[in-house]
Every structure is written in C-alpha cells, then in structure tokens.
Amino acid sequence: MNAQRYYQRVVDRLKNCYQFSHFLIAAGNELADEVPDPIFPAIAEPVDQLEKITVQRGLQVHIPVIGERSRSVLMPLDLEIFMAGENHKLYEDKKTQRKYFEQVLPAIHFLEDLLRSRGIPYLLDYTPSGGHILFQNLLGYRATDKLEQIGFLEEDLIKACRYVDPHDIRRWYGISLNAASVFSGLTKIAEYISLLTMKRFQGNESNGLLPVAIADSYDRCINFDNSWSEGSPFMRCIRSPFSLHKKNQEKHGQYNQPPLVDVVGTYFDGRVASEEADLDLILDCMWDLEKAADRTQRFSGYIPCSNESLIDFIGEYESSDLHRFHQDFESQEDMARGYALENARQEENLPDWTKHILYDPNPSALQPQKLMGLVYDFLIHAHWKPKHIANILRDIYQNPSFNWTQDFMKYPAEEKANYWARTYSTVALWKTGRLSV
C-alpha cells in the first residue's frame, strides 16, 4: 500500500484530529522547492486542504497546539529515545527497533498510569521512537481556568502573541493572552510530570538502561522532549495521529523502505480505556501501512478533552517544591540588559568550557546538553540566582554579533532564556537533593 492509498483509508479519522483547528502544518522533503527554508521544509495550510495534502500529496501532517481563535490548547507530551549519532538504528528494521523500544515502553506506561489513576483523559499515539500523549484543553472550563492561573507570560512573549498577520494563517487572529497563559500552565505541568518520571526511573543508568532526561541533554537517553514549551505558542505543533512518519527516509536515507506511520495505542475518556497492549502488533502496523489502515478503525481520531480531574493534579503540582521554585523564579528581579553577560564573564568559579560559551555561544547556547551544563555550573558552583542565569542567556540571544539565524520574534529571547534556565535549574536542584518531587 502506498502513502496516498493509506491516507485515503484513514482520512475521515484524521480530520477528527483537527476538530479545533483552522489550519494544519504539512512537512516533508517534498516541499523543499516550495518554502524559504529547505532544511526544515514545512507549510501552513487551511484545514480544508487536509485531504489534498494527504490523499493527493502523501505529506506528513501536524496539529497546531493553539486551536482556532484561541479556543483550545493542546497538551503535547512527547517521550522518545535519543541516541545521538545512532538514532538511525530505530529505523533499520523492526527487530532492532523493538530492542530499543522496550526501553522507552516502561516510561510510557508510567505516564499512562499517572493520568489514568487520576481520571485524566488522554490519547496515546506511538511513534517509531516513543510516543505522544495528547489531550485538549478548552478555554472557559474550570480545569483550563486553573491552568491559566498558574501560567506566566514574559513581555516579549505577550508582544509576539498580540501580533496579527493577515498573510500568515498561524497569526490571523494572534494568540489570546488567556490561551497563552493556559499554554504556560501546561508547560509547568509537563515539567512536573517530567521530574516525576525522572525520579521513577532514576536507577536506569546504574542498571545499564537509558536515563530519562528533559530534552536531548545526554548522548543516549529517554528524551522527555519538552522543547515545545519554549517559544511562541503559535509556532508549536505536533505530528498528528495517523500521520505518516518519514524519518526513516528523510533523516536516515532508508528510501528502500516505505514510510513508517504513527499508531494510536490508547484512547482513555477518563473512565474507560480502549487500548492495544501487543507491542508486536503496534510495531507491525508502524511498518505496514495496510495493517495500520485496518487497525485505525478502532479509533475515531478525536483527541479527548481534559476534565475536572486535572484540577486535582494541578493541586498536586501547587503543593510541590517545583511550584514554590517557579513562584520564586518569577518574583526575582532581572539584571539590566547586557549587564548579566558582562558580569558572568567576570565569574571565576566556572570551568573553561562554560566560560567559552559566554564568548562563543552559537550554537552551544541553543543545545540542551550545553545549556544544562552551563546552568548547573552557574547555579551550583557559582551560586547565581536562576533568574540571573536566564538573564545571561537573554543577553546572549539578543546580541546580534553572535550571528543568530533563529528568529527571536517567533521564539522570543527573554521567554526562551527563562524557560531553559528555569528547567535546568530545577534539574540541578533535584539532582543535588535541594528540590523534591
């Protein structure tokens, strides 16, 4: 079965994934000649073009995190195996993939148990390297109001959200500050879930297994990929359930293989779960479009919405050391622009490699492994406040002499700096026994 025929079989269910969206993101090397950035070729199209994009063109498709007119915000938890230069092994053949997939499966099941035991609805979509856990959050409901209350917005992020561009479908309406705050609240819940997962599997490395980490901050890890948490919400999307998955071809050159496909594993409505527990069947479907198309008949494609059970889980977060850290971080005064980097360069209690980043930060100051080390050194060894570490990164990102190619309007510098400093400060504090989860 080819890509077009597969999509023809599943397109009605695929449409349901976009219940709250007015556009979709299509991606793939096929678009390289149509877009300004051929390295990451992607286009935003009205959702009524979904059938053309998939059934006719066979492209991969992604769901925007922010729904039409900011009426919904999607939680896109993303857990995957990361093996630096060896990720190609996940795409060589089904037998090799299964060997590695067995390491990420316990963490995925832990997340399922975490949500299911609390009655929080979700959809689990397996990918060739792990899985996505998704649930929608509709504005105007009590649980979503609670998410909004714990959110925090930087000034540069507020400006980015308010910007309207009639020529860019992603920015037709801007992003309401209510929805942006809900998004921010979800990033904090994702961080809390990440730390709970890291705690649960903290013995992995000593047992010869892959450690759990936030982003690809180790050469080999189970990557709790929270990178979606930073940047303007209108730029964030996640690959849709039922979408083709072409990394085997596009990233690893396996053009002798057909494209792979993401496979829905669980739909939990808050009370009852419809699920597939047979790993061999799940992987069979990933590698066989016809089997995948047959199996989609079990699932409607609708992504469930959060319910009031989420309020209790937010309450757990609010009782945690992490919440107290977030409150302290957000209350700390910023250093003046430019002064943080200048002062950091005078700091003596740093290893040479960290000092080097301060003078030559591109691209190290964008790489999770280097960011985690820099934050740890300033926080633990030099005893800087987390917000002031964020100010160092802010000064670095806002300095054009470092020849950045990243658009710090779409990915606001202050918000980006705060996110990474906040995230890796909590990791450093947890690892040194100064923060409990």
Solvent accessible surface area in square Angstrom, and as a share of the most:
residue,aa,sasa,rsa
1,M,80,0.36
2,N,93,0.48
3,A,14,0.11
4,Q,67,0.30
5,R,114,0.42
6,Y,1,0.00
7,Y,0,0.00
8,Q,102,0.45
9,R,75,0.27
10,V,0,0.00
11,V,11,0.07
12,D,96,0.50
13,R,61,0.22
14,L,0,0.00
15,K,87,0.37
16,N,36,0.19
17,C,3,0.02
18,Y,7,0.03
19,Q,98,0.43
20,F,48,0.20
21,S,10,0.06
22,H,24,0.11
23,F,8,0.03
24,L,0,0.00
25,I,17,0.09
26,A,0,0.00
27,A,20,0.15
28,G,3,0.03
29,N,69,0.35
30,E,84,0.38
31,L,0,0.00
32,A,33,0.26
33,D,147,0.76
34,E,96,0.43
35,V,22,0.13
36,P,138,0.87
37,D,63,0.33
38,P,78,0.49
39,I,134,0.68
40,F,156,0.65
41,P,11,0.07
42,A,45,0.35
43,I,31,0.16
44,A,30,0.23
45,E,50,0.22
46,P,52,0.32
47,V,45,0.26
48,D,112,0.58
49,Q,59,0.26
50,L,2,0.01
51,E,79,0.35
52,K,98,0.41
53,I,5,0.03
54,T,0,0.00
55,V,26,0.15
56,Q,124,0.55
57,R,81,0.30
58,G,1,0.01
59,L,1,0.00
60,Q,14,0.06
61,V,0,0.00
62,H,30,0.13
63,I,0,0.00
64,P,6,0.04
65,V,1,0.01
66,I,9,0.05
67,G,4,0.04
68,E,54,0.24
69,R,128,0.47
70,S,10,0.07
71,R,146,0.53
72,S,0,0.00
73,V,0,0.00
74,L,0,0.00
75,M,0,0.00
76,P,2,0.01
77,L,2,0.01
78,D,20,0.11
79,L,3,0.01
80,E,35,0.16
81,I,1,0.00
82,F,45,0.19
83,M,2,0.01
84,A,46,0.36
85,G,67,0.64
86,E,62,0.28
87,N,33,0.17
88,H,63,0.28
89,K,55,0.23
90,L,0,0.00
91,Y,4,0.01
92,E,69,0.31
93,D,60,0.31
94,K,76,0.32
95,K,177,0.75
96,T,31,0.18
97,Q,0,0.00
98,R,77,0.28
99,K,123,0.52
100,Y,19,0.07
101,F,0,0.00
102,E,81,0.36
103,Q,47,0.21
104,V,0,0.00
105,L,27,0.13
106,P,64,0.40
107,A,1,0.00
108,I,2,0.01
109,H,81,0.36
110,F,43,0.18
111,L,4,0.02
112,E,10,0.04
113,D,89,0.46
114,L,15,0.08
115,L,1,0.01
116,R,70,0.25
117,S,88,0.57
118,R,77,0.28
119,G,16,0.15
120,I,0,0.00
121,P,5,0.03
122,Y,0,0.00
123,L,1,0.01
124,L,0,0.00
125,D,0,0.00
126,Y,6,0.02
127,T,4,0.02
128,P,0,0.00
129,S,6,0.04
130,G,0,0.00
131,G,3,0.03
132,H,11,0.05
133,I,3,0.02
134,L,0,0.00
135,F,2,0.01
136,Q,7,0.03
137,N,0,0.00
138,L,41,0.21
139,L,43,0.22
140,G,67,0.64
141,Y,136,0.52
142,R,148,0.54
143,A,3,0.02
144,T,2,0.01
145,D,57,0.30
146,K,49,0.21
147,L,0,0.00
148,E,47,0.21
149,Q,127,0.57
150,I,12,0.06
151,G,20,0.19
152,F,74,0.31
153,L,29,0.15
154,E,17,0.07
155,E,113,0.51
156,D,31,0.16
157,L,8,0.04
158,I,26,0.13
159,K,135,0.57
160,A,1,0.00
161,C,0,0.00
162,R,157,0.57
163,Y,104,0.40
164,V,80,0.46
165,D,34,0.18
166,P,98,0.62
167,H,171,0.77
168,D,24,0.12
169,I,16,0.08
170,R,59,0.21
171,R,12,0.04
172,W,101,0.35
173,Y,77,0.29
174,G,9,0.08
175,I,13,0.07
176,S,43,0.28
177,L,50,0.25
178,N,78,0.40
179,A,0,0.00
180,A,0,0.00
181,S,16,0.10
182,V,0,0.00
183,F,5,0.02
184,S,11,0.07
185,G,0,0.00
186,L,1,0.00
187,T,6,0.04
188,K,5,0.02
189,I,1,0.00
190,A,0,0.00
191,E,2,0.01
192,Y,17,0.06
193,I,1,0.01
194,S,0,0.00
195,L,0,0.00
196,L,28,0.14
197,T,0,0.00
198,M,9,0.04
199,K,89,0.38
200,R,141,0.52
201,F,17,0.07
202,Q,120,0.53
203,G,31,0.30
204,N,15,0.08
205,E,111,0.50
206,S,102,0.66
207,N,114,0.58
208,G,67,0.65
209,L,84,0.42
210,L,9,0.05
211,P,21,0.13
212,V,10,0.06
213,A,1,0.01
214,I,2,0.01
215,A,3,0.02
216,D,47,0.25
217,S,1,0.01
218,Y,61,0.23
219,D,87,0.45
220,R,98,0.36
221,C,0,0.00
222,I,1,0.01
223,N,5,0.03
224,F,0,0.00
225,D,28,0.15
226,N,3,0.01
227,S,39,0.25
228,W,20,0.07
229,S,5,0.03
230,E,10,0.04
231,G,0,0.00
232,S,0,0.00
233,P,0,0.00
234,F,10,0.04
235,M,37,0.17
236,R,41,0.15
237,C,44,0.26
238,I,15,0.08
239,R,25,0.09
240,S,0,0.00
241,P,0,0.00
242,F,3,0.01
243,S,0,0.00
244,L,0,0.00
245,H,1,0.00
246,K,14,0.06
247,K,64,0.27
248,N,0,0.00
249,Q,25,0.11
250,E,48,0.21
251,K,140,0.59
252,H,46,0.21
253,G,50,0.48
254,Q,39,0.17
255,Y,142,0.54
256,N,131,0.67
257,Q,22,0.10
258,P,70,0.44
259,P,18,0.11
260,L,0,0.00
261,V,0,0.00
262,D,2,0.01
263,V,8,0.05
264,V,2,0.01
265,G,0,0.00
266,T,3,0.02
267,Y,61,0.23
268,F,7,0.03
269,D,63,0.32
270,G,14,0.13
271,R,210,0.77
272,V,104,0.60
273,A,31,0.24
274,S,43,0.28
275,E,73,0.33
276,E,27,0.12
277,A,96,0.74
278,D,71,0.37
279,L,16,0.08
280,D,71,0.37
281,L,65,0.32
282,I,3,0.02
283,L,2,0.01
284,D,34,0.18
285,C,1,0.01
286,M,0,0.00
287,W,42,0.15
288,D,52,0.27
289,L,7,0.04
290,E,90,0.40
291,K,93,0.39
292,A,4,0.03
293,A,0,0.00
294,D,77,0.40
295,R,21,0.08
296,T,10,0.06
297,Q,86,0.38
298,R,113,0.41
299,F,8,0.03
300,S,53,0.34
301,G,1,0.01
302,Y,93,0.35
303,I,7,0.03
304,P,10,0.06
305,C,45,0.27
306,S,21,0.14
307,N,53,0.27
308,E,93,0.42
309,S,32,0.21
310,L,1,0.00
311,I,34,0.17
312,D,103,0.53
313,F,1,0.00
314,I,0,0.00
315,G,27,0.26
316,E,64,0.29
317,Y,1,0.00
318,E,54,0.24
319,S,82,0.53
320,S,12,0.08
321,D,46,0.24
322,L,0,0.00
323,H,26,0.12
324,R,128,0.47
325,F,19,0.08
326,H,2,0.01
327,Q,98,0.44
328,D,75,0.39
329,F,4,0.02
330,E,46,0.20
331,S,84,0.54
332,Q,28,0.12
333,E,142,0.64
334,D,70,0.36
335,M,33,0.15
336,A,72,0.56
337,R,148,0.54
338,G,41,0.40
339,Y,108,0.41
340,A,0,0.00
341,L,11,0.06
342,E,104,0.47
343,N,50,0.26
344,A,0,0.00
345,R,80,0.29
346,Q,128,0.57
347,E,32,0.15
348,E,148,0.66
349,N,90,0.46
350,L,15,0.08
351,P,51,0.32
352,D,113,0.59
353,W,108,0.38
354,T,0,0.00
355,K,69,0.29
356,H,108,0.48
357,I,4,0.02
358,L,0,0.00
359,Y,123,0.47
360,D,75,0.39
361,P,1,0.01
362,N,54,0.28
363,P,72,0.45
364,S,16,0.10
365,A,1,0.01
366,L,51,0.25
367,Q,71,0.32
368,P,25,0.15
369,Q,77,0.34
370,K,72,0.30
371,L,1,0.01
372,M,31,0.14
373,G,17,0.16
374,L,1,0.00
375,V,0,0.00
376,Y,69,0.26
377,D,11,0.06
378,F,0,0.00
379,L,17,0.09
380,I,18,0.09
381,H,91,0.41
382,A,12,0.09
383,H,140,0.63
384,W,27,0.09
385,K,112,0.47
386,P,14,0.09
387,K,8,0.03
388,H,36,0.16
389,I,0,0.00
390,A,1,0.00
391,N,1,0.01
392,I,0,0.00
393,L,0,0.00
394,R,6,0.02
395,D,11,0.05
396,I,0,0.00
397,Y,3,0.01
398,Q,77,0.34
399,N,46,0.24
400,P,115,0.72
401,S,79,0.51
402,F,26,0.11
403,N,116,0.60
404,W,37,0.13
405,T,138,0.80
406,Q,49,0.22
407,D,65,0.33
408,F,45,0.19
409,M,81,0.36
410,K,55,0.24
411,Y,42,0.16
412,P,1,0.01
413,A,4,0.03
414,E,25,0.11
415,E,14,0.06
416,K,9,0.04
417,A,1,0.00
418,N,8,0.04
419,Y,9,0.03
420,W,9,0.03
421,A,0,0.00
422,R,22,0.08
423,T,0,0.00
424,Y,2,0.01
425,S,0,0.00
426,T,0,0.00
427,V,4,0.02
428,A,3,0.02
429,L,29,0.14
430,W,41,0.14
431,K,90,0.38
432,T,46,0.27
433,G,65,0.62
434,R,139,0.51
435,L,8,0.04
436,S,73,0.47
437,V,31,0.18
